[in-house]
Structure formats: C-alpha cells, structure tokens
Amino acid sequence: MTRSEFLNKLKEALANDLSGPVIQENVNYYSGYIADEVRKGRSEEEVVAELGDPWAIARTIIESLEIQGNTQEDYGYEPNRQNYDQRQQSGTGQVHIFGLDTWWKKLLLVLGIVGVFMLVIAVIGGIFSLLAPILVPLILMIIVFRIIGSRR
C-alpha cells in the first residue's frame, strides 16, 4: 500500500466520527511520520506496512478521543499544536490510556480499595491485640486507685 492510499483510507475511516480539523491533524501527523521514515532510507511500503491497518489506527484514535471526552461537537482546533518532531519524542506512537472503561478494571479498582481498607483494619487490630494484655490491667489499676483515692 502506498502513502496516499494509506492516508486516504485513514481519512475515510475518521470521517464518520470526527470533525475536519481533527481528521486533518491526524492525517498530517501520519503523513509527516511516513515522510520522515522515508528520509531515513526506508521504503514507503515498508513504513506503511509497519503502521498496520489504517482502520485499526482510526478506531484507536476515535476511542482515545472518546475516553478523553472530545467528541465531534466539543473538540477544538488548536492553532499552536505540536508539530511532528515534538510528538515523535514521546516514543513509538502507541496510545496508552488507563481508563475505567471495562468491567474488570472497575472490579480491580474496587477490590484494591477493599484490600487496602482490610489491611488497615488488620494492622489496627494487630496493634490492639498486642497492647490489650498490657493496657487493660493498667487501665483497671488506674480506675481502682482513683476510686480508692476518692473515698479517703
């Protein structure tokens, strides 16, 4: 697949869910990436093959924007956006977003909170079980001495 075919398929895949400036921003990003890799000596087909299916990339872009809450209506174009070279510094270009979008992530969060709560209660209970044999007789002796002392 050539660069123009890849970019056209990407644009087509993004067109249903995103606004024009967002589509253009992503197409420009991938166009710049491909051009940069070609300048490094790689073939255009090799770079496009490495990127993979443009429909899968489009789905990832759309899902990441949905998670961030940027829909077609409220996504604004930033004239001072970062250029390709600044974005390339972030790594391989893969999007890693941790969200609570699946049931097992929500369950893991709840179990983690419950686990921490139980750990705190266990530590407090352990401290009381260690100090109870010492403190209970000591408190009883203090109470008895006060009662005896107040009768005199």
C-alpha positions in Angstrom: 0.0 0.0 0.0 1.3 3.5 -0.8 1.4 6.5 1.4 -1.5 8.2 -0.4 -3.7 5.0 -0.2 -2.9 4.7 3.5 -3.8 8.4 4.2 -7.0 8.2 2.1 -8.2 5.1 4.0 -7.3 6.8 7.3 -9.2 9.9 6.3 -12.2 7.8 5.2 -12.2 5.9 8.4 -12.0 9.0 10.6 -14.6 10.9 8.5 -17.7 9.3 10.2 -16.8 10.2 13.8 -14.5 13.2 13.8 -14.6 16.8 12.6 -12.5 18.2 9.8 -9.7 19.8 11.8 -9.2 16.6 13.9 -9.1 14.4 10.8 -6.6 16.8 9.1 -4.4 16.9 12.2 -4.1 13.1 12.3 -3.6 12.7 8.5 -0.8 15.4 8.7 0.8 13.5 11.6 0.9 10.2 9.8 2.0 11.9 6.6 4.8 13.5 8.4 5.8 10.3 10.1 5.9 8.4 6.8 7.9 11.2 5.1 10.4 11.2 8.0 10.9 7.5 7.9 11.4 7.6 4.1 14.0 10.3 4.5 15.8 7.9 6.9 16.1 5.5 4.0 13.2 3.1 4.5 10.8 2.4 1.7 7.3 3.9 1.8 5.6 0.4 1.6 7.7 -0.8 4.5 6.7 2.1 6.7 3.0 1.8 5.8 3.2 -2.0 6.4 4.7 -1.3 9.9 1.9 1.1 10.8 -0.7 -1.5 10.0 -4.3 -1.2 9.1 -5.5 2.4 8.8 -9.0 1.3 10.0 -7.4 0.0 13.3 -5.4 3.2 13.7 -8.6 5.2 13.1 -10.5 3.2 15.7 -7.7 3.8 18.3 -7.8 7.5 17.6 -11.6 7.7 17.9 -11.6 5.6 21.1 -8.9 7.7 22.7 -10.7 10.9 21.9 -14.0 9.4 23.3 -12.2 8.5 26.5 -10.8 12.0 26.8 -14.4 13.3 26.3 -13.6 15.0 23.0 -16.5 14.4 20.7 -17.1 15.9 17.3 -19.1 18.8 18.9 -16.6 19.9 21.5 -13.2 19.2 20.0 -11.5 22.4 19.2 -8.7 23.1 16.8 -5.5 24.4 18.4 -3.5 26.6 16.1 -0.4 26.2 18.2 -0.4 22.4 18.2 2.7 20.4 18.4 4.5 19.5 15.2 5.5 16.0 14.2 9.1 16.3 15.6 7.8 17.1 19.1 5.3 14.3 19.0 8.0 11.8 17.9 9.8 12.3 21.2 7.0 10.6 23.1 8.1 7.2 21.8 6.7 4.7 19.4 3.4 6.5 18.8 1.3 3.9 20.5 -1.5 5.3 22.6 -1.6 4.0 26.2 -4.6 5.2 28.2 -5.7 3.8 31.5 -9.4 4.3 32.0 -12.1 2.6 33.8 -13.9 1.7 30.6 -14.1 -2.1 31.2 -15.8 -4.0 33.9 -12.7 -5.8 35.0 -10.8 -2.5 35.6 -13.6 -1.3 37.7 -13.7 -4.6 39.6 -9.9 -4.4 40.1 -10.2 -0.8 41.5 -12.9 -1.8 43.9 -11.0 -4.9 45.1 -7.9 -2.8 45.5 -9.7 -0.3 47.7 -11.4 -3.1 49.8 -8.0 -4.8 50.1 -6.3 -1.6 51.4 -9.2 -1.0 53.8 -8.9 -4.6 55.2 -5.2 -4.2 55.6 -5.6 -1.0 57.6 -8.2 -2.7 59.9 -5.9 -5.7 60.3 -2.9 -3.6 61.3 -5.0 -1.6 63.8 -6.5 -4.9 65.2 -3.0 -6.3 65.5 -1.8 -3.3 67.4 -4.7 -3.6 69.8 -4.2 -7.3 70.3 -0.6 -6.6 71.2 -1.3 -3.8 73.6 -4.5 -5.1 75.2 -2.8 -7.5 77.6 -0.8 -4.6 78.9 -3.3 -1.7 78.7 -6.4 -3.4 80.1 -4.8 -4.3 83.5 -3.1 -0.9 83.6 -6.4 1.0 83.0 -8.2 -1.2 85.6 -5.5 -0.4 88.2 -5.8 3.3 87.4 -9.5 3.2 87.8 -9.3 1.2 91.1 -6.7 3.6 92.6 -8.9 6.6 91.7 -11.9 5.0 93.3 -9.9 4.2 96.4 -8.3 7.6 96.4 -11.6 9.5 96.1 -13.1 7.6 99.2 -10.5 9.0 101.5 
